[in-house]
Amino acid sequence: MPALGPGPFYAMKLIPGDIGTFPGLRVDGHARVLDGQGALISGLYAARNDMTSVMGGTCPGAGITIGPALTFGYIAARHAASAGR
């Protein structure tokens, strides 16, 4: 018996594509945009398609931009809201 249990098993070939791989703007851990020298650009944030791909220049499939968009949008909003305090 296979380690995963009895079949049937299915597979699909996954090939990284080139959609969603735009280099974009570099950001820090708070989604703040960095300039060409790595310095912060005051008050400027970026999320998903505007920022460098978290997938390292590949795209494993459709929808891969949704998670980073939600995550970095949330991070940027939280940081921007706390910056005014």
C-alpha positions as semicolon CSV with decimal commas, in nm:
position;residue;x (nm);y (nm);z (nm)
1;M;0,000;0,000;0,000
2;P;0,139;0,346;-0,089
3;A;0,225;0,583;0,195
4;L;-0,060;0,813;0,086
5;G;-0,321;0,540;0,096
6;P;-0,502;0,363;-0,184
7;G;-0,551;0,539;-0,519
8;P;-0,661;0,655;-0,756
9;F;-0,406;0,937;-0,774
10;Y;-0,404;1,224;-1,022
11;A;-0,129;1,457;-1,134
12;M;-0,085;1,765;-1,344
13;K;0,221;1,924;-1,492
14;L;0,292;2,267;-1,342
15;I;0,509;2,498;-1,550
16;P;0,599;2,848;-1,421
17;G;0,480;3,112;-1,665
18;D;0,562;3,474;-1,721
19;I;0,237;3,637;-1,610
20;G;0,265;3,849;-1,295
21;T;0,645;3,855;-1,294
22;F;0,696;4,228;-1,349
23;P;0,989;4,344;-1,136
24;G;0,791;4,633;-0,990
25;L;0,885;4,866;-0,709
26;R;1,105;4,747;-0,424
27;V;0,938;4,764;-0,084
28;D;1,040;4,702;0,276
29;G;0,860;4,481;0,529
30;H;0,597;4,751;0,584
31;A;0,521;4,776;0,208
32;R;0,694;5,118;0,192
33;V;0,852;5,191;-0,147
34;L;1,231;5,217;-0,169
35;D;1,416;5,436;-0,418
36;G;1,704;5,323;-0,641
37;Q;1,951;5,356;-0,355
38;G;1,733;5,161;-0,110
39;A;1,611;5,465;0,085
40;L;1,245;5,502;0,182
41;I;1,022;5,729;-0,025
42;S;0,820;5,903;0,245
43;G;0,448;5,825;0,243
44;L;0,457;5,591;-0,060
45;Y;0,335;5,232;-0,027
46;A;0,289;4,956;-0,285
47;A;0,108;4,623;-0,297
48;R;0,109;4,327;-0,534
49;N;0,126;4,418;-0,904
50;D;0,297;4,748;-0,828
51;M;0,568;4,584;-0,616
52;T;0,840;4,332;-0,690
53;S;0,698;3,981;-0,719
54;V;0,719;3,772;-0,402
55;M;0,750;3,469;-0,634
56;G;1,105;3,558;-0,735
57;G;1,031;3,629;-1,099
58;T;0,813;3,326;-1,175
59;C;0,440;3,268;-1,173
60;P;0,314;2,921;-1,083
61;G;-0,041;2,993;-1,196
62;A;-0,342;3,218;-1,219
63;G;-0,448;3,382;-0,895
64;I;-0,099;3,396;-0,746
65;T;-0,127;3,775;-0,718
66;I;-0,430;3,761;-0,487
67;G;-0,252;3,652;-0,167
68;P;0,031;3,908;-0,188
69;A;-0,219;4,182;-0,282
70;L;-0,430;4,116;0,027
71;T;-0,132;4,068;0,255
72;F;0,072;4,372;0,151
73;G;-0,240;4,589;0,122
74;Y;-0,320;4,499;0,483
75;I;0,041;4,559;0,596
76;A;0,053;4,896;0,418
77;A;-0,281;5,010;0,560
78;R;-0,188;4,912;0,916
79;H;0,149;5,086;0,892
80;A;0,006;5,400;0,731
81;A;-0,267;5,419;0,998
82;S;-0,014;5,391;1,280
83;A;0,229;5,642;1,121
84;G;-0,009;5,932;1,192
85;R;-0,011;5,872;1,567
